[in-house]
Each structure stands twice: as structure tokens, then as C-alpha cells.
């Protein structure tokens, strides 16, 4: 199968987005931006043995390649619209590609994303997705907008994906039923798009947690020039992880493990009811875990007894 | 050096594009599209030993990674505006990165491109650029717009990059002075942005030649549902290649070699003077090489004696 046969067979799918004037198959796609909206752009590159195991199921791989990008749109409060997929593939193996593409398009459809372009090339398994989202003009949940006195919130539960990864690495072993729950989150994180959009009117800073709560919240603090105080025991996780892991392992997963793709965000205290309502309306649990304080970028974490929690690592470093 | 130090040191550069509301460093960049314009999107992935040699100079590599994307904008008649760069890097080596980034930003500046985002990760040397360009609403040089009777034109000279590559592969040997001229084109192809924009009012179909004239013109023919007749001896190339190569090697480079990133385009015969003027105004040589005829996607090439030219390969296949 040649490249162009492949593209034709798997990637040209009927698309119904009237703002896409020219889709896959030319030198470039052409879209018409809607009046009154800004556009958000984000790219993520995923490489074999770095971001996924070589033996990952093609459907899980496709899901994750796109989901992590959709998550960046959620973190801005944007609606994802269009995506470009570049793929390095060792060969064009039809059943693998069919599963990959079916999963990719299923997720795209669920989030209203149209695939408008990309590139394919022979090479080691490697992916890049660029995603484009829409935001009402002048609105965006930025990293640099946290203010002293804001509450700090997270969506969902943290530490599950990291716990699954540690189980793979045999740092520790989880009971099968717990591993299954965690592995599901690691393979199929749920982008919090509806929550991000519901928060847009009143949340201040936001970011998705891909590299660990401590590190990703740290970016908000540094960009905003503030400190935060968070309470380790308030950070929501899977109860079975609390039961099965010692405190060091638990905090490592919950506070410094990445890959859950939940949101961490800040909002004024006066908006607590609105945040809870945004969570309800979007079907996403939200939990208040601390507050923004005066400072210059430090994150202070305390345990149930009020003692400082010191983490061995703040989170994933892309070059370590 | 950690990832975020790297990003801060090399990629956060003062940018002056007032339409970029939020640049590198958040979950996503935010731009404000201008009223009256459509946006074009294109992505290209470049992998080690597939698209570039491992020992390539970082400045040449950076140039090419961005230039091939800018070339896609040229082929649409668009003005390149914003780019996202994803890079897999085996390590963060400062002098290498400094040279890479200086070259990248120099080219970006020359074409008015602002780097607004991307991703960096440890891995085998791999790059993806997504580029975004602007087009006056409803205009674009598409592949499917060629009409019977149109002239077929190319910009610049073809076959130089392929000849340099064959010299590297030792398929044949070029004299040093000829190799130098060809290698320069292979490493630093000139995106034909000014020409593409100048052609916008009257050219019909266009595409950049990355995989070889025969294959890339073939895409126009298939998309437009027409044939073309071109004259091998009319296709401009470096005179020294005509002198140094036998016909098979010469035609292989000129007609089926890729990587020159010149434009092939069609325009009505009534616009010949306008095309020549667009070439002059943009400082780009343009040459008429044939015409569009009735048919269903076939390219017919004839030599000086009017005999059909049969190519061993139509051009680069990304999966061969």
C-alpha cells in the first residue's frame, strides 16, 4: 500500500464541518474562523517507549494521541475544532491502521474535532497532533491569572495513571482490580472540555495535569507570581490507592504523578458555588484542595497533621 | 538543563505580532484571526535518516524543518503567520540548540512567521512543524482547480536537490562546483511565498514540488480530472546537470526528484503576461513547461524529438 492509498482509504472521511473549506489532501487545509472567536493552538509529540509502550493497542494509542491534545483545549476553556495528525509508522499494516483510525475518529467525533491534515512517513512509531480550538474573544484560562486568595481546585481524581505506570515498572504491585481502574485512566484519560468551558466565566488560572500536580500547579504559581498552600489529604484519588500504598508512594502518584489529564484551576472564593455547579453541569467531580497565597512561585503542601510534605520529584521531566 | 529552562532560554523570544494574544508557555497559544481572511494549516514531520542525514548541521536542519512548511503556504498562495515546533531531541546540547534556534528564528523572521508553541521531548531526532497562514477569504491555489487549456508552469529550477542526494548516495558523482550548487538547494530550499501570493489573482491550481514534478503535478491532474502534456527539455534545471548527467539520470532528477520545493502551477493562457510579471515582481524565475489537456489524470511527458519519456519512478514514496 502506498502512502497516498493509505491516506485516501483511512483518513479521507466525510466531514460535515461547514467552516472547513478544504480538508485533507491539498498542500494545506483551509478553514474560515468564526467572527467573535479567538483561536487556540497546541501541539504534542508522542514517541515510542517515552510516551507509550511499544505493544500498546492501536485503539488505545490513537485515543491518547488525540486526547492529550484535546485536554490542552480544556485547560484553556476552549472548544476543540480541528486537528492535524503527523505519524511516523514503521510499516503500513492494514488491521493496525484500521483500529488506530477508528478509535481516532470516534474520539474526534465525540469532541466535535475534524481532522483537517497532517503528514505520514515511514519511521519509528512517532506521533504529533496539533489541535486548534475556539474561545470567545479575549477569554482564556491562562497560567498567569491566579490571584492571592483564590481557591485551588482539581477535577476528577489524581494519581491513577501514575499508579498504573509504577505497577508496569514493578515499583509496586497493585491488586488486579485496582490496577484495572488505574490502567483505564492511563490509557484513556477523559479530556475535561465541558468543565473548562463551564469555568470560563469565572475561573482565573487553569492548566491540565500532564506532568504532575506539583509541577503543573507550579507553572501557574510562577507565571502568576504567587504561592499556594495545598492539603495533601484533600487531593482526591482512588480510595483503594490510599489503602494499598504507603504515604511516600501515594503522594508520589497523587502529587507528582502525571498523565491523568485532570485540570487544576483557581477561582475566587466568592465563586465556590459556581465552581461546584460547573462541575455538576459538566458531569465532572471538582474538589477544593487549597488556596493561593502571597509569594513568588512556591508550592507548600501539608499533610493531615499540618506537617510539610516533601516530594522526591516534582513530576515528569521531559529530558530526564 | 531541564526542559523548561531550555524552552525559556531558547524559545521564548520577544515577538511583535499583535495578533498573538498569548505565545509560547501556556497550555496553548491564543491568536486573533483577522476579519476577511481564511486560515491555512499544514504539518510536516521530519525524521532522522529519512528526511535528513544524522550529521546535518543544526542550522541547516532548522532551516529545512521550517522551510518545507513555509513552502506549503506558498503553494496555497497564503502568507505564513504562525508556527508550532515539536522536537524529539536525544539530549539538550547547548551549542547545537543555539545554532538550531538562531537559524530557525532567522528564517521565521524573514517570512514573518511567529513561533507560538510546540513541544519538546527526549527521543530520537524528530521534528514536526505545523504552520498557519492567511489567505483572503475564499481564495486558495488548490490542487483541483486546473482547467483544460491551462498552461503548466514551474518556478525556479528543478532536479538540483535530487542530484545532490544522488551524489551523496554515490549513484553518480558531480564535479565539486556543481555539487555545491545542488547541495545548497537541497539544504536551503527557498519557499516561493512571494510568487504564490502574486499568483493568487489568476493562477488556478498549484502545489509545491516535494516528491518530484511527475508525482506532484500528478496530484493536480487527479484532483482536477484532467491530463497534462509537458516537454522534458523545457523543464528548467541547472545547465551543468544537463552537461554532466546522461538522460536517464537527468530526467530522474528533474522530473522525478523531489526536495527542490519549487512551485508547479497552472494558469489560463490569457494570463501569460501576468504570470511573467508575477515572476518578475517576486524575483522568481517562472517557466512554461506544457499544458493541461482533456483526460482523467495522466501526465504525458515528451522529449525534444516528441517521443514519450518513461520514468523509472514517478517520485518519492513515503513508505518505500
Boltz contact constraints between the chains, C-beta under 6 A:
constraints:
  - contact:
      token1: [A, 2]
      token2: [B, 317]
      max_distance: 6.0
  - contact:
      token1: [A, 3]
      token2: [B, 318]
      max_distance: 6.0
  - contact:
      token1: [A, 3]
      token2: [B, 319]
      max_distance: 6.0
  - contact:
      token1: [A, 26]
      token2: [B, 142]
      max_distance: 6.0
  - contact:
      token1: [A, 26]
      token2: [B, 143]
      max_distance: 6.0
  - contact:
      token1: [A, 27]
      token2: [B, 72]
      max_distance: 6.0
  - contact:
      token1: [A, 27]
      token2: [B, 75]
      max_distance: 6.0
  - contact:
      token1: [A, 27]
      token2: [B, 76]
      max_distance: 6.0
  - contact:
      token1: [A, 27]
      token2: [B, 207]
      max_distance: 6.0
  - contact:
      token1: [A, 28]
      token2: [B, 40]
      max_distance: 6.0
  - contact:
      token1: [A, 28]
      token2: [B, 41]
      max_distance: 6.0
  - contact:
      token1: [A, 28]
      token2: [B, 42]
      max_distance: 6.0
  - contact:
      token1: [A, 28]
      token2: [B, 72]
      max_distance: 6.0
  - contact:
      token1: [A, 28]
      token2: [B, 76]
      max_distance: 6.0
  - contact:
      token1: [A, 29]
      token2: [B, 41]
      max_distance: 6.0
  - contact:
      token1: [A, 30]
      token2: [B, 38]
      max_distance: 6.0
  - contact:
      token1: [A, 30]
      token2: [B, 40]
      max_distance: 6.0
  - contact:
      token1: [A, 30]
      token2: [B, 140]
      max_distance: 6.0
  - contact:
      token1: [A, 31]
      token2: [B, 39]
      max_distance: 6.0
  - contact:
      token1: [A, 32]
      token2: [B, 38]
      max_distance: 6.0
  - contact:
      token1: [A, 33]
      token2: [B, 33]
      max_distance: 6.0
  - contact:
      token1: [A, 33]
      token2: [B, 39]
      max_distance: 6.0
  - contact:
      token1: [A, 38]
      token2: [B, 30]
      max_distance: 6.0
  - contact:
      token1: [A, 38]
      token2: [B, 32]
      max_distance: 6.0
  - contact:
      token1: [A, 39]
      token2: [B, 31]
      max_distance: 6.0
  - contact:
      token1: [A, 39]
      token2: [B, 33]
      max_distance: 6.0
  - contact:
      token1: [A, 40]
      token2: [B, 28]
      max_distance: 6.0
  - contact:
      token1: [A, 40]
      token2: [B, 30]
      max_distance: 6.0
  - contact:
      token1: [A, 41]
      token2: [B, 28]
      max_distance: 6.0
  - contact:
      token1: [A, 41]
      token2: [B, 29]
      max_distance: 6.0
  - contact:
      token1: [A, 41]
      token2: [B, 84]
      max_distance: 6.0
  - contact:
      token1: [A, 41]
      token2: [B, 117]
      max_distance: 6.0
  - contact:
      token1: [A, 42]
      token2: [B, 28]
      max_distance: 6.0
  - contact:
      token1: [A, 43]
      token2: [B, 84]
      max_distance: 6.0
  - contact:
      token1: [A, 43]
      token2: [B, 86]
      max_distance: 6.0
  - contact:
      token1: [A, 43]
      token2: [B, 117]
      max_distance: 6.0
  - contact:
      token1: [A, 43]
      token2: [B, 118]
      max_distance: 6.0
  - contact:
      token1: [A, 43]
      token2: [B, 119]
      max_distance: 6.0
  - contact:
      token1: [A, 44]
      token2: [B, 119]
      max_distance: 6.0
  - contact:
      token1: [A, 45]
      token2: [B, 86]
      max_distance: 6.0
  - contact:
      token1: [A, 45]
      token2: [B, 119]
      max_distance: 6.0
  - contact:
      token1: [A, 45]
      token2: [B, 121]
      max_distance: 6.0
  - contact:
      token1: [A, 47]
      token2: [B, 88]
      max_distance: 6.0
  - contact:
      token1: [A, 47]
      token2: [B, 123]
      max_distance: 6.0
  - contact:
      token1: [A, 50]
      token2: [B, 123]
      max_distance: 6.0
  - contact:
      token1: [A, 72]
      token2: [B, 27]
      max_distance: 6.0
  - contact:
      token1: [A, 72]
      token2: [B, 28]
      max_distance: 6.0
  - contact:
      token1: [A, 75]
      token2: [B, 27]
      max_distance: 6.0
  - contact:
      token1: [A, 76]
      token2: [B, 27]
      max_distance: 6.0
  - contact:
      token1: [A, 76]
      token2: [B, 28]
      max_distance: 6.0
  - contact:
      token1: [A, 84]
      token2: [B, 41]
      max_distance: 6.0
  - contact:
      token1: [A, 84]
      token2: [B, 43]
      max_distance: 6.0
  - contact:
      token1: [A, 84]
      token2: [B, 130]
      max_distance: 6.0
  - contact:
      token1: [A, 86]
      token2: [B, 43]
      max_distance: 6.0
  - contact:
      token1: [A, 86]
      token2: [B, 45]
      max_distance: 6.0
  - contact:
      token1: [A, 86]
      token2: [B, 128]
      max_distance: 6.0
  - contact:
      token1: [A, 88]
      token2: [B, 47]
      max_distance: 6.0
  - contact:
      token1: [A, 92]
      token2: [B, 319]
      max_distance: 6.0
  - contact:
      token1: [A, 117]
      token2: [B, 41]
      max_distance: 6.0
  - contact:
      token1: [A, 117]
      token2: [B, 43]
      max_distance: 6.0
  - contact:
      token1: [A, 118]
      token2: [B, 43]
      max_distance: 6.0
  - contact:
      token1: [A, 119]
      token2: [B, 43]
      max_distance: 6.0
  - contact:
      token1: [A, 119]
      token2: [B, 44]
      max_distance: 6.0
  - contact:
      token1: [A, 119]
      token2: [B, 45]
      max_distance: 6.0
  - contact:
      token1: [A, 121]
      token2: [B, 45]
      max_distance: 6.0
  - contact:
      token1: [A, 121]
      token2: [B, 318]
      max_distance: 6.0
  - contact:
      token1: [A, 122]
      token2: [B, 319]
      max_distance: 6.0
  - contact:
      token1: [A, 123]
      token2: [B, 47]
      max_distance: 6.0
  - contact:
      token1: [A, 123]
      token2: [B, 50]
      max_distance: 6.0
  - contact:
      token1: [A, 126]
      token2: [B, 126]
      max_distance: 6.0
  - contact:
      token1: [A, 128]
      token2: [B, 86]
      max_distance: 6.0
  - contact:
      token1: [A, 128]
      token2: [B, 128]
      max_distance: 6.0
  - contact:
      token1: [A, 130]
      token2: [B, 84]
      max_distance: 6.0
  - contact:
      token1: [A, 130]
      token2: [B, 130]
      max_distance: 6.0
  - contact:
      token1: [A, 140]
      token2: [B, 30]
      max_distance: 6.0
  - contact:
      token1: [A, 142]
      token2: [B, 26]
      max_distance: 6.0
  - contact:
      token1: [A, 143]
      token2: [B, 26]
      max_distance: 6.0
  - contact:
      token1: [A, 207]
      token2: [B, 27]
      max_distance: 6.0
  - contact:
      token1: [A, 317]
      token2: [B, 2]
      max_distance: 6.0
  - contact:
      token1: [A, 318]
      token2: [B, 3]
      max_distance: 6.0
  - contact:
      token1: [A, 318]
      token2: [B, 121]
      max_distance: 6.0
  - contact:
      token1: [A, 319]
      token2: [B, 3]
      max_distance: 6.0
  - contact:
      token1: [A, 319]
      token2: [B, 92]
      max_distance: 6.0
  - contact:
      token1: [A, 319]
      token2: [B, 122]
      max_distance: 6.0
